[in-house]
């Protein structure tokens, strides 16, 4: 995890600074991934599975084949942060210009062209609900979700204001096997791995349907 200079967070709220200090202090001593939202620290305790990481790899490679050379589908650190909003996230894939990566500390969320998440088996609500709320708040114009539990996903776009804060206005659902457009680029979803069926598909479908109210559906 990238640690920014001490004076970077002087404008942050005390609770956010405290949470960020805790996350930094854990380093690599605790398993899983830590993120910060307005609701507190999100801890996905399970390490990503091979199929989660394989999905991430294939999405990155497919995007970079069709994007301009100056853009990358970046995976890994650093985090994406909006200190005034008190949110720090780490998307599985970040579509960003190379020149916007040339900074100290965390990425500015508003330089991201798109954020892509591969749904975690252990904490799917984090991707389908929490990040669906946080990413428009951070100004990320495109959010794509790939769910290996159900073999389906959604692309959310068109941030608009609501009484509860910014939300995505358009949602386009897809199933594995269809082509999907993320931003200006279309990639195949064929050959993406699925988690082994353990009864999660029915649960995942219900959660995805419940999250649909967070954005208005749009025909593809």
N, C-alpha and C positions, 0 to 999 in steps of 0.2 A: 504494500500500500504506500502511495506517495504521501509524504509529510510536507506540508507547506510551511513557510516561515511563520514565526509566532505572531507577527503583526498582521497576517492575512485575515485573521478572524476577529479583529478588534470590534468590528461592527456586528458580529453575530450575537444572538441571544445567549444568555448564560446557560440555559438548558441544552442548547445545541452545542456550545463549546464543550460542555461536560460530556455529552454523548460522543462527540467526535474524539475527545481525549481518551475516552474509554476504548473506542474502536481502535484507535492508534496504538493504545497500550497493549492490546491483545496480540498485535503482530501476527506471527504464525504459530502462536502457542495454543490457540483454540481451533478446533475444526470448523469447517463451513465458511460461509460468507456473511459479512455484516454490512447492512445498509441502514441509512437513517431517513425516517419520514417524519411528518408532523405528528404522527401517532407514537413515535418512539423508535427504538432500534429493532430492525428486522434481522433475525438470525436464522439462516437456512443451515441447519446443522449437518445435513448430509453432503458429502462431497459429490460433485457432479458425476453421473454414471457415464460409462463409455458411449452409450447411445446419445446421451445429451451432448457430449463433446463432439461426437461424430456429426450430429446434426449441425452444430455450430460451425464445424470445419467445412462441411459441404456448402452451407449457406454463404460463408465467407468466400470460398473459391468461386462459386457461381456468380456472386455479385461482382467480384473483381474482374471477371471475364467480360462483363458488359459495361462496366463503369469507365469513365475517363481515367487516364493514368494518374491524374493529380488527386483523385479520390481513393480512399481505402476503406475496406470493411475491417475495422480494427477489433481485435478481441483482447481481453485482458485489462491490465491496469493502464493509466490511473482511473480513479473514479470520476463520475460526472457530478458536479456539485453546483448548487445555487445557495450560497450562504445566506442571503437575506430571507429566502423561503425556508431555510432550515432543512434542506433535503440533500442527501448524498446517495447516489445510486451507481451501480455498475452493470450496464447492459451487457448481454452476452456478445452482441455485435453492435458496433457503432460505425455508421457511415459518416465519414468526416474527411475534410480536406487535409492533406498532409501538412500544409502550412499552419493549420489551426492546432496541430499537435505539438508545434514547436514552442512550448510554454513550460514554465515551472509550475509544479503543483498539479492540481486537478484540472480536468477539462472544463471549459465554460459550456454549460448545457446548451446554450443558444447557438453554438457553432455546429452542433450535430445536425446532419441532414435527416437522419433516421436512426431509431433505436430498434433493435430486434432482440426478442427474448425467446428462448427455448424453455417451455414450461417445465419446472421442476416437479418430479414425482412427489417429493416430500412436502412442498409448500406451493401448490398451484395458485392459491388465492393471491399470493404476492404478485404474480404476473397478470392474472385476469382481473384483479380488483385494485390492488395497491398501485401498481405501475400504470394502470389505465387512468388512475386519478392523478398520479404525480407527473407523468411525462408531459401532458399538456400544460400543467402548472409551470414546468421548467421551460416551456416554449419549444419542445421537440416536435417538429411538424408532422412526422410520420412515425407510427408505432406499429410494428408487425409482431404478431405472436404465433409461434409454431408449437403445437401441442402433441408430443409423441404419445401421449396416453390415448388420444382419440383419433389421431391421424387427420387433424383439422387445424384451423387457425383463423386469424382475422388480421386485416390491415386497417388501422384507424388513422384518419386524417381530418383536416379542416377544423382547427382549434377555434372555438367560439366561446364568448362569455356566457356564464349562467349565474344564477343567484348563489350557487355553491362553488363558484370559481370556474376557471377555464376547463372546458371539456372538449373531447373530439366529437364533431358533429356527424361524421360519416364513418360507417363501419362496413367493410366488405369481407364477408366470410368466404373461406375456401376449404376444400378437402385435398388431402395429399393425392397427387396425380394431376391436378390442375396446374397451369401456369399462374404465377402470382406477380403482381406489379407492386414494387416498393419504390416510392418516389417516381423516378422517370425510367426505372429499369425493371424488366420482366425476366423472371427466372423460373425454371422448372421446380416442382416439388416432388417429382417422381424419384424413387430411390432413397427418400429420407427414412431413417430407421424409426421403428415404433418400440415403445416399451413393451415388455412381455405382458400379456393380458392377465391381470390379477383382480379383475372386477373394477379397475379404476376407470374404465371407459364410461360406464353409466354415470359414475360420480362426476367425471370430467365434463360430460355433456351437460349435466344439470348445472354445474358451476358456470360453464360458458354461457348457457342460456340466461342464468340469473344476472350475469354481468352485462348482458346486452342492453339493459336500461341505461348504462353509463354513456352510451353513444347512440345516435339515431342510425338505424340500418339504412343502407343504400344498395340498390341493385348494382351488381358488377357490370 
